[in-house]
Amino acid sequence: MYGTVAHMRVKAGHQDDLIKLIGEWNAERAPKISGAVSGYMVREDNDPQNMIMIGIFESKDTYQKNANDPDQDQWFQCIMEHLESEPQWHDGEFSES
């Protein structure tokens, strides 16, 4: 499996809106994307404005295909409305060990 972990600084009061967007991605967009496995949000205990988004795909190829999709970029622009700045992206292989 392949995907990304993105560290985000969320605008104050926007955490629930961001979590809702991730839920919509899982329910509406993911079923239309070949190779999409799942997406998660983590709200840090020590600072709820720090959130971590995790996106998992079957392979690097399916991840990159989604990343290059104009519809994905449009969805990502909706996410950016809730963030103080661009996320810090960490792409790579996921293992189950």
WOVEN-V747206 format. One record per residue. N is the residue number from 1. RES is the residue in three letters. SS is DSSP state (H for helix, E for strand, C for the rest). OMEGA is omega in radians with two decimals (none if undefined). D_FIRST is the distance of its C-alpha to the first C-alpha in Angstrom with 1 decimal. Layout:
N/RES/SS/OMEGA/D_FIRST, N/RES/SS/OMEGA/D_FIRST
This chain:
1/MET/C/-3.09/0.0, 2/TYR/E/3.10/3.8, 3/GLY/E/-3.07/7.0, 4/THR/E/2.95/10.4, 5/VAL/E/-3.09/13.0, 6/ALA/E/3.07/16.4, 7/HIS/E/-3.04/19.6, 8/MET/E/2.98/22.4, 9/ARG/E/-3.03/26.1, 10/VAL/E/3.05/27.2, 11/LYS/C/3.13/30.8, 12/ALA/C/3.11/33.0, 13/GLY/C/-3.09/33.1, 14/HIS/C/-3.06/30.1, 15/GLN/H/-3.11/27.5, 16/ASP/H/3.09/27.9, 17/ASP/H/3.13/27.8, 18/LEU/H/3.10/24.5, 19/ILE/H/3.10/23.0, 20/LYS/H/3.11/24.6, 21/LEU/H/3.12/22.9, 22/ILE/H/3.08/19.4, 23/GLY/H/3.09/20.6, 24/GLU/H/3.10/21.9, 25/TRP/H/3.14/18.7, 26/ASN/H/-3.06/16.9, 27/ALA/H/-2.98/20.0, 28/GLU/H/-3.05/21.1, 29/ARG/H/-3.07/18.7, 30/ALA/H/3.14/15.3, 31/PRO/H/-3.13/16.9, 32/LYS/H/-3.07/18.1, 33/ILE/C/3.09/14.8, 34/SER/C/3.09/13.2, 35/GLY/C/3.10/9.4, 36/ALA/E/-3.14/9.8, 37/VAL/E/-3.12/8.6, 38/SER/E/3.06/10.8, 39/GLY/E/-3.10/12.8, 40/TYR/E/2.99/14.9, 41/MET/E/3.06/18.0, 42/VAL/E/3.05/19.6, 43/ARG/E/-3.07/23.3, 44/GLU/C/3.14/24.6, 45/ASP/C/-3.02/27.6, 46/ASN/C/3.10/29.7, 47/ASP/C/-3.06/29.5, 48/PRO/C/3.04/28.3, 49/GLN/C/3.02/28.3, 50/ASN/E/3.13/25.3, 51/MET/E/3.13/22.1, 52/ILE/E/3.08/18.4, 53/MET/E/3.12/16.1, 54/ILE/E/3.10/12.3, 55/GLY/E/-3.06/10.3, 56/ILE/E/3.14/6.8, 57/PHE/E/-3.13/5.8, 58/GLU/C/-3.07/4.7, 59/SER/C/3.07/5.1, 60/LYS/H/3.14/7.4, 61/ASP/H/-3.13/10.2, 62/THR/H/3.08/9.7, 63/TYR/H/-3.10/9.4, 64/GLN/H/3.10/12.4, 65/LYS/H/3.09/14.2, 66/ASN/H/-3.12/14.2, 67/ALA/H/-3.12/15.3, 68/ASN/C/-3.13/18.1, 69/ASP/C/3.11/19.3, 70/PRO/H/3.10/22.7, 71/ASP/H/3.09/22.2, 72/GLN/H/3.12/19.3, 73/ASP/H/3.11/21.7, 74/GLN/H/3.11/24.4, 75/TRP/H/3.14/22.4, 76/PHE/H/3.10/21.5, 77/GLN/H/3.04/25.3, 78/CYS/H/3.09/25.9, 79/ILE/H/-3.08/23.8, 80/MET/H/3.10/25.8, 81/GLU/C/-3.08/29.0, 82/HIS/C/-3.08/28.1, 83/LEU/E/3.07/27.1, 84/GLU/C/-3.12/29.6, 85/SER/C/3.11/27.6, 86/GLU/C/3.08/24.5, 87/PRO/C/2.97/21.4, 88/GLN/E/-3.03/20.2, 89/TRP/E/3.09/16.7, 90/HIS/E/-3.11/14.2, 91/ASP/E/3.06/11.2, 92/GLY/E/3.14/8.7, 93/GLU/E/3.03/5.9, 94/PHE/C/3.05/5.3, 95/SER/C/-3.11/7.0, 96/GLU/C/-3.11/9.1, 97/SER/C/none/12.2
